[in-house]
Amino acid sequence: MDGDSKGPSVNRAPRLSIIVPAFNEARRLPATLDRLVSFAESRPFVTEVFVVDNASTDSTKAIVTEFVSRNPVIAYLHEATRGKGAAVRNGVMAASGDYIIFCDADLAVQIEEADNFLPPRLPDCDIAIGSREAEGSRRYGEPFYRHLMGRVFNLAVKALLLPGLQDTQCGFKCFRREVARDLFPASTVLGWSFDVEILHIARLRGYRIVEVPVQWYYGEESKVRPLRDTWRMLNEILKIRENGRRGLYTSPGARSSAHPDP
């Protein structure tokens, strides 16, 4: 991973770090960054935002660096290795907040929902993941074929890796910093299934995972290619399963504070 971060200049240690992986997001980022700045400025705790440019070929860097120059909560990172997993890992290793949330550049889950992932609204847990299937959640504008594709993939994930989790693919997840720092260096998948791998490692290491219902808005500019990417993701979960069976994810120094999710 490489990075040329111009870090947020805050006087107090951040409570929350927000990571936004971005590949050719020049069109959507201005509105997203305005929303993130407003969120950070309206909360009583210090928030930092890292936009991780995942080798974009458009004006993503120019847009983010312009925001950095006038908004101290925003920082720019560059990740040369293609893949959302690589970008999120870069941000995790740079973050200094007590809690780390990663979200998509289109804010399909509105950033204000972050409050529901943090104490005191959510009792302290190791990992809280946005769920579009949990009671109280709602999807807006999603085409039927995309919903079907997601459900089929989730059935495979539950059968092979993560029984009991209803939605592993929602792009809104929150980690305690020390948990994220334990998990992400162990990851091997850089593509769309990276978060499935992270959750599988978390289960193997005894961390508690909680699903939080979210309101989710489908983005017309989604970069997921249904047929090609679904096939690739299925191959990735088979790789993850094999890695787990070979013991590649076990940690010799499991944290005593970790406890299995129900």
TORKOL-4160 file (C-alpha; in steps of 0.2 Angstrom, whole numbers, padded with zeros to 4 digits, m for minus):
262
<pt num="1" X="0000" Y="0000" Z="0000"/>
<pt num="2" X="0006" Y="0017" Z="m0004"/>
<pt num="3" X="m0001" Y="0034" Z="0003"/>
<pt num="4" X="0002" Y="0052" Z="0003"/>
<pt num="5" X="m0010" Y="0057" Z="0016"/>
<pt num="6" X="m0012" Y="0075" Z="0022"/>
<pt num="7" X="m0020" Y="0071" Z="0038"/>
<pt num="8" X="m0034" Y="0079" Z="0046"/>
<pt num="9" X="m0029" Y="0093" Z="0058"/>
<pt num="10" X="m0039" Y="0091" Z="0074"/>
<pt num="11" X="m0034" Y="0096" Z="0091"/>
<pt num="12" X="m0042" Y="0081" Z="0100"/>
<pt num="13" X="m0040" Y="0062" Z="0096"/>
<pt num="14" X="m0054" Y="0057" Z="0084"/>
<pt num="15" X="m0068" Y="0046" Z="0091"/>
<pt num="16" X="m0073" Y="0041" Z="0073"/>
<pt num="17" X="m0064" Y="0038" Z="0057"/>
<pt num="18" X="m0074" Y="0037" Z="0041"/>
<pt num="19" X="m0066" Y="0028" Z="0026"/>
<pt num="20" X="m0072" Y="0031" Z="0008"/>
<pt num="21" X="m0064" Y="0020" Z="m0005"/>
<pt num="22" X="m0065" Y="0029" Z="m0022"/>
<pt num="23" X="m0062" Y="0023" Z="m0039"/>
<pt num="24" X="m0067" Y="0036" Z="m0053"/>
<pt num="25" X="m0079" Y="0045" Z="m0041"/>
<pt num="26" X="m0076" Y="0063" Z="m0047"/>
<pt num="27" X="m0095" Y="0066" Z="m0051"/>
<pt num="28" X="m0102" Y="0059" Z="m0035"/>
<pt num="29" X="m0088" Y="0065" Z="m0022"/>
<pt num="30" X="m0092" Y="0084" Z="m0021"/>
<pt num="31" X="m0110" Y="0081" Z="m0014"/>
<pt num="32" X="m0103" Y="0066" Z="m0003"/>
<pt num="33" X="m0089" Y="0076" Z="0004"/>
<pt num="34" X="m0101" Y="0091" Z="0008"/>
<pt num="35" X="m0112" Y="0078" Z="0017"/>
<pt num="36" X="m0098" Y="0071" Z="0027"/>
<pt num="37" X="m0091" Y="0088" Z="0032"/>
<pt num="38" X="m0108" Y="0093" Z="0038"/>
<pt num="39" X="m0109" Y="0077" Z="0048"/>
<pt num="40" X="m0092" Y="0079" Z="0056"/>
<pt num="41" X="m0095" Y="0097" Z="0061"/>
<pt num="42" X="m0112" Y="0093" Z="0069"/>
<pt num="43" X="m0107" Y="0079" Z="0080"/>
<pt num="44" X="m0100" Y="0082" Z="0098"/>
<pt num="45" X="m0085" Y="0070" Z="0095"/>
<pt num="46" X="m0070" Y="0072" Z="0083"/>
<pt num="47" X="m0072" Y="0064" Z="0066"/>
<pt num="48" X="m0059" Y="0062" Z="0053"/>
<pt num="49" X="m0063" Y="0057" Z="0035"/>
<pt num="50" X="m0051" Y="0047" Z="0023"/>
<pt num="51" X="m0055" Y="0047" Z="0005"/>
<pt num="52" X="m0044" Y="0033" Z="m0002"/>
<pt num="53" X="m0041" Y="0035" Z="m0021"/>
<pt num="54" X="m0040" Y="0018" Z="m0028"/>
<pt num="55" X="m0030" Y="0022" Z="m0044"/>
<pt num="56" X="m0043" Y="0033" Z="m0052"/>
<pt num="57" X="m0040" Y="0039" Z="m0069"/>
<pt num="58" X="m0053" Y="0054" Z="m0068"/>
<pt num="59" X="m0051" Y="0070" Z="m0057"/>
<pt num="60" X="m0055" Y="0061" Z="m0041"/>
<pt num="61" X="m0038" Y="0067" Z="m0034"/>
<pt num="62" X="m0040" Y="0085" Z="m0039"/>
<pt num="63" X="m0058" Y="0086" Z="m0031"/>
<pt num="64" X="m0052" Y="0078" Z="m0014"/>
<pt num="65" X="m0036" Y="0088" Z="m0012"/>
<pt num="66" X="m0047" Y="0104" Z="m0015"/>
<pt num="67" X="m0058" Y="0099" Z="m0001"/>
<pt num="68" X="m0043" Y="0095" Z="0010"/>
<pt num="69" X="m0037" Y="0112" Z="0008"/>
<pt num="70" X="m0052" Y="0120" Z="0016"/>
<pt num="71" X="m0059" Y="0106" Z="0027"/>
<pt num="72" X="m0047" Y="0099" Z="0040"/>
<pt num="73" X="m0058" Y="0084" Z="0043"/>
<pt num="74" X="m0054" Y="0077" Z="0026"/>
<pt num="75" X="m0038" Y="0068" Z="0021"/>
<pt num="76" X="m0033" Y="0061" Z="0004"/>
<pt num="77" X="m0024" Y="0044" Z="0003"/>
<pt num="78" X="m0019" Y="0035" Z="m0013"/>
<pt num="79" X="m0019" Y="0016" Z="m0016"/>
<pt num="80" X="m0011" Y="0010" Z="m0031"/>
<pt num="81" X="m0017" Y="m0008" Z="m0030"/>
<pt num="82" X="m0034" Y="m0010" Z="m0038"/>
<pt num="83" X="m0048" Y="m0017" Z="m0027"/>
<pt num="84" X="m0060" Y="m0010" Z="m0014"/>
<pt num="85" X="m0052" Y="m0021" Z="m0001"/>
<pt num="86" X="m0035" Y="m0014" Z="m0004"/>
<pt num="87" X="m0042" Y="0004" Z="m0003"/>
<pt num="88" X="m0051" Y="0000" Z="0014"/>
<pt num="89" X="m0036" Y="m0008" Z="0021"/>
<pt num="90" X="m0026" Y="0007" Z="0017"/>
<pt num="91" X="m0038" Y="0018" Z="0026"/>
<pt num="92" X="m0040" Y="0007" Z="0041"/>
<pt num="93" X="m0021" Y="0007" Z="0044"/>
<pt num="94" X="m0021" Y="0026" Z="0043"/>
<pt num="95" X="m0036" Y="0029" Z="0054"/>
<pt num="96" X="m0034" Y="0034" Z="0072"/>
<pt num="97" X="m0052" Y="0035" Z="0078"/>
<pt num="98" X="m0059" Y="0024" Z="0092"/>
<pt num="99" X="m0071" Y="0017" Z="0079"/>
<pt num="100" X="m0069" Y="0015" Z="0060"/>
<pt num="101" X="m0083" Y="0015" Z="0048"/>
<pt num="102" X="m0081" Y="0012" Z="0029"/>
<pt num="103" X="m0095" Y="0018" Z="0018"/>
<pt num="104" X="m0097" Y="0019" Z="m0001"/>
<pt num="105" X="m0094" Y="0035" Z="m0011"/>
<pt num="106" X="m0112" Y="0036" Z="m0016"/>
<pt num="107" X="m0118" Y="0036" Z="0003"/>
<pt num="108" X="m0131" Y="0022" Z="m0001"/>
<pt num="109" X="m0132" Y="0021" Z="0017"/>
<pt num="110" X="m0133" Y="0039" Z="0023"/>
<pt num="111" X="m0119" Y="0044" Z="0035"/>
<pt num="112" X="m0131" Y="0050" Z="0048"/>
<pt num="113" X="m0135" Y="0032" Z="0052"/>
<pt num="114" X="m0117" Y="0031" Z="0059"/>
<pt num="115" X="m0125" Y="0036" Z="0076"/>
<pt num="116" X="m0134" Y="0019" Z="0076"/>
<pt num="117" X="m0117" Y="0010" Z="0075"/>
<pt num="118" X="m0109" Y="0018" Z="0090"/>
<pt num="119" X="m0111" Y="0019" Z="0109"/>
<pt num="120" X="m0122" Y="0024" Z="0117"/>
<pt num="121" X="m0136" Y="0019" Z="0104"/>
<pt num="122" X="m0127" Y="0002" Z="0101"/>
<pt num="123" X="m0120" Y="m0007" Z="0116"/>
<pt num="124" X="m0102" Y="m0009" Z="0113"/>
<pt num="125" X="m0097" Y="m0023" Z="0101"/>
<pt num="126" X="m0082" Y="m0028" Z="0091"/>
<pt num="127" X="m0090" Y="m0026" Z="0073"/>
<pt num="128" X="m0107" Y="m0018" Z="0068"/>
<pt num="129" X="m0112" Y="m0021" Z="0050"/>
<pt num="130" X="m0126" Y="m0013" Z="0040"/>
<pt num="131" X="m0140" Y="m0025" Z="0036"/>
<pt num="132" X="m0153" Y="m0023" Z="0022"/>
<pt num="133" X="m0162" Y="m0039" Z="0028"/>
<pt num="134" X="m0163" Y="m0035" Z="0047"/>
<pt num="135" X="m0180" Y="m0031" Z="0054"/>
<pt num="136" X="m0183" Y="m0012" Z="0052"/>
<pt num="137" X="m0172" Y="m0010" Z="0036"/>
<pt num="138" X="m0178" Y="m0004" Z="0020"/>
<pt num="139" X="m0171" Y="m0004" Z="0002"/>
<pt num="140" X="m0175" Y="0010" Z="m0011"/>
<pt num="141" X="m0174" Y="0009" Z="m0029"/>
<pt num="142" X="m0166" Y="m0008" Z="m0031"/>
<pt num="143" X="m0169" Y="m0017" Z="m0047"/>
<pt num="144" X="m0176" Y="m0035" Z="m0044"/>
<pt num="145" X="m0161" Y="m0043" Z="m0053"/>
<pt num="146" X="m0149" Y="m0035" Z="m0041"/>
<pt num="147" X="m0159" Y="m0040" Z="m0026"/>
<pt num="148" X="m0159" Y="m0058" Z="m0033"/>
<pt num="149" X="m0141" Y="m0058" Z="m0036"/>
<pt num="150" X="m0137" Y="m0052" Z="m0018"/>
<pt num="151" X="m0148" Y="m0065" Z="m0010"/>
<pt num="152" X="m0141" Y="m0079" Z="m0020"/>
<pt num="153" X="m0123" Y="m0074" Z="m0015"/>
<pt num="154" X="m0128" Y="m0072" Z="0003"/>
<pt num="155" X="m0135" Y="m0090" Z="0003"/>
<pt num="156" X="m0118" Y="m0096" Z="m0003"/>
<pt num="157" X="m0109" Y="m0085" Z="0010"/>
<pt num="158" X="m0120" Y="m0092" Z="0024"/>
<pt num="159" X="m0119" Y="m0110" Z="0018"/>
<pt num="160" X="m0100" Y="m0109" Z="0016"/>
<pt num="161" X="m0093" Y="m0096" Z="0028"/>
<pt num="162" X="m0105" Y="m0086" Z="0039"/>
<pt num="163" X="m0120" Y="m0095" Z="0045"/>
<pt num="164" X="m0133" Y="m0083" Z="0053"/>
<pt num="165" X="m0128" Y="m0067" Z="0045"/>
<pt num="166" X="m0142" Y="m0060" Z="0034"/>
<pt num="167" X="m0132" Y="m0047" Z="0024"/>
<pt num="168" X="m0113" Y="m0047" Z="0023"/>
<pt num="169" X="m0112" Y="m0036" Z="0007"/>
<pt num="170" X="m0119" Y="m0020" Z="0013"/>
<pt num="171" X="m0105" Y="m0007" Z="0011"/>
<pt num="172" X="m0107" Y="0001" Z="0028"/>
<pt num="173" X="m0097" Y="m0007" Z="0042"/>
<pt num="174" X="m0090" Y="m0001" Z="0059"/>
<pt num="175" X="m0076" Y="m0009" Z="0069"/>
<pt num="176" X="m0067" Y="m0005" Z="0085"/>
<pt num="177" X="m0050" Y="0002" Z="0079"/>
<pt num="178" X="m0040" Y="m0012" Z="0088"/>
<pt num="179" X="m0051" Y="m0025" Z="0080"/>
<pt num="180" X="m0049" Y="m0018" Z="0063"/>
<pt num="181" X="m0030" Y="m0017" Z="0065"/>
<pt num="182" X="m0030" Y="m0035" Z="0070"/>
<pt num="183" X="m0041" Y="m0041" Z="0055"/>
<pt num="184" X="m0036" Y="m0031" Z="0040"/>
<pt num="185" X="m0018" Y="m0036" Z="0039"/>
<pt num="186" X="m0023" Y="m0054" Z="0038"/>
<pt num="187" X="m0034" Y="m0051" Z="0023"/>
<pt num="188" X="m0030" Y="m0058" Z="0006"/>
<pt num="189" X="m0045" Y="m0054" Z="m0005"/>
<pt num="190" X="m0044" Y="m0037" Z="m0013"/>
<pt num="191" X="m0060" Y="m0038" Z="m0023"/>
<pt num="192" X="m0079" Y="m0036" Z="m0019"/>
<pt num="193" X="m0079" Y="m0051" Z="m0007"/>
<pt num="194" X="m0065" Y="m0043" Z="0005"/>
<pt num="195" X="m0078" Y="m0039" Z="0018"/>
<pt num="196" X="m0084" Y="m0057" Z="0018"/>
<pt num="197" X="m0066" Y="m0062" Z="0021"/>
<pt num="198" X="m0064" Y="m0050" Z="0035"/>
<pt num="199" X="m0080" Y="m0056" Z="0044"/>
<pt num="200" X="m0074" Y="m0074" Z="0042"/>
<pt num="201" X="m0058" Y="m0070" Z="0050"/>
<pt num="202" X="m0067" Y="m0061" Z="0064"/>
<pt num="203" X="m0078" Y="m0076" Z="0067"/>
<pt num="204" X="m0062" Y="m0087" Z="0068"/>
<pt num="205" X="m0054" Y="m0075" Z="0080"/>
<pt num="206" X="m0069" Y="m0074" Z="0092"/>
<pt num="207" X="m0075" Y="m0056" Z="0088"/>
<pt num="208" X="m0093" Y="m0052" Z="0091"/>
<pt num="209" X="m0103" Y="m0046" Z="0075"/>
<pt num="210" X="m0119" Y="m0037" Z="0076"/>
<pt num="211" X="m0131" Y="m0033" Z="0062"/>
<pt num="212" X="m0139" Y="m0016" Z="0062"/>
<pt num="213" X="m0154" Y="m0012" Z="0051"/>
<pt num="214" X="m0151" Y="0002" Z="0038"/>
<pt num="215" X="m0161" Y="0012" Z="0025"/>
<pt num="216" X="m0151" Y="0008" Z="0009"/>
<pt num="217" X="m0153" Y="0018" Z="m0008"/>
<pt num="218" X="m0148" Y="0010" Z="m0024"/>
<pt num="219" X="m0136" Y="0020" Z="m0034"/>
<pt num="220" X="m0138" Y="0020" Z="m0053"/>
<pt num="221" X="m0119" Y="0021" Z="m0056"/>
<pt num="222" X="m0115" Y="0005" Z="m0046"/>
<pt num="223" X="m0098" Y="m0002" Z="m0052"/>
<pt num="224" X="m0104" Y="m0020" Z="m0049"/>
<pt num="225" X="m0105" Y="m0030" Z="m0065"/>
<pt num="226" X="m0119" Y="m0043" Z="m0061"/>
<pt num="227" X="m0113" Y="m0059" Z="m0071"/>
<pt num="228" X="m0094" Y="m0056" Z="m0071"/>
<pt num="229" X="m0093" Y="m0050" Z="m0053"/>
<pt num="230" X="m0105" Y="m0063" Z="m0046"/>
<pt num="231" X="m0094" Y="m0077" Z="m0053"/>
<pt num="232" X="m0078" Y="m0069" Z="m0047"/>
<pt num="233" X="m0086" Y="m0066" Z="m0029"/>
<pt num="234" X="m0091" Y="m0085" Z="m0028"/>
<pt num="235" X="m0073" Y="m0090" Z="m0033"/>
<pt num="236" X="m0067" Y="m0078" Z="m0019"/>
<pt num="237" X="m0078" Y="m0086" Z="m0006"/>
<pt num="238" X="m0071" Y="m0103" Z="m0010"/>
<pt num="239" X="m0054" Y="m0096" Z="m0009"/>
<pt num="240" X="m0058" Y="m0089" Z="0008"/>
<pt num="241" X="m0065" Y="m0106" Z="0014"/>
<pt num="242" X="m0050" Y="m0115" Z="0009"/>
<pt num="243" X="m0039" Y="m0102" Z="0017"/>
<pt num="244" X="m0048" Y="m0104" Z="0033"/>
<pt num="245" X="m0047" Y="m0123" Z="0032"/>
<pt num="246" X="m0028" Y="m0122" Z="0030"/>
<pt num="247" X="m0027" Y="m0111" Z="0046"/>
<pt num="248" X="m0021" Y="m0095" Z="0037"/>
<pt num="249" X="m0032" Y="m0084" Z="0047"/>
<pt num="250" X="m0029" Y="m0090" Z="0065"/>
<pt num="251" X="m0021" Y="m0079" Z="0077"/>
<pt num="252" X="m0009" Y="m0085" Z="0090"/>
<pt num="253" X="m0013" Y="m0070" Z="0101"/>
<pt num="254" X="m0032" Y="m0070" Z="0102"/>
<pt num="255" X="m0038" Y="m0055" Z="0112"/>
<pt num="256" X="m0046" Y="m0060" Z="0129"/>
<pt num="257" X="m0058" Y="m0046" Z="0126"/>
<pt num="258" X="m0065" Y="m0054" Z="0111"/>
<pt num="259" X="m0081" Y="m0064" Z="0113"/>
<pt num="260" X="m0091" Y="m0074" Z="0100"/>
<pt num="261" X="m0107" Y="m0066" Z="0092"/>
<pt num="262" X="m0123" Y="m0075" Z="0097"/>
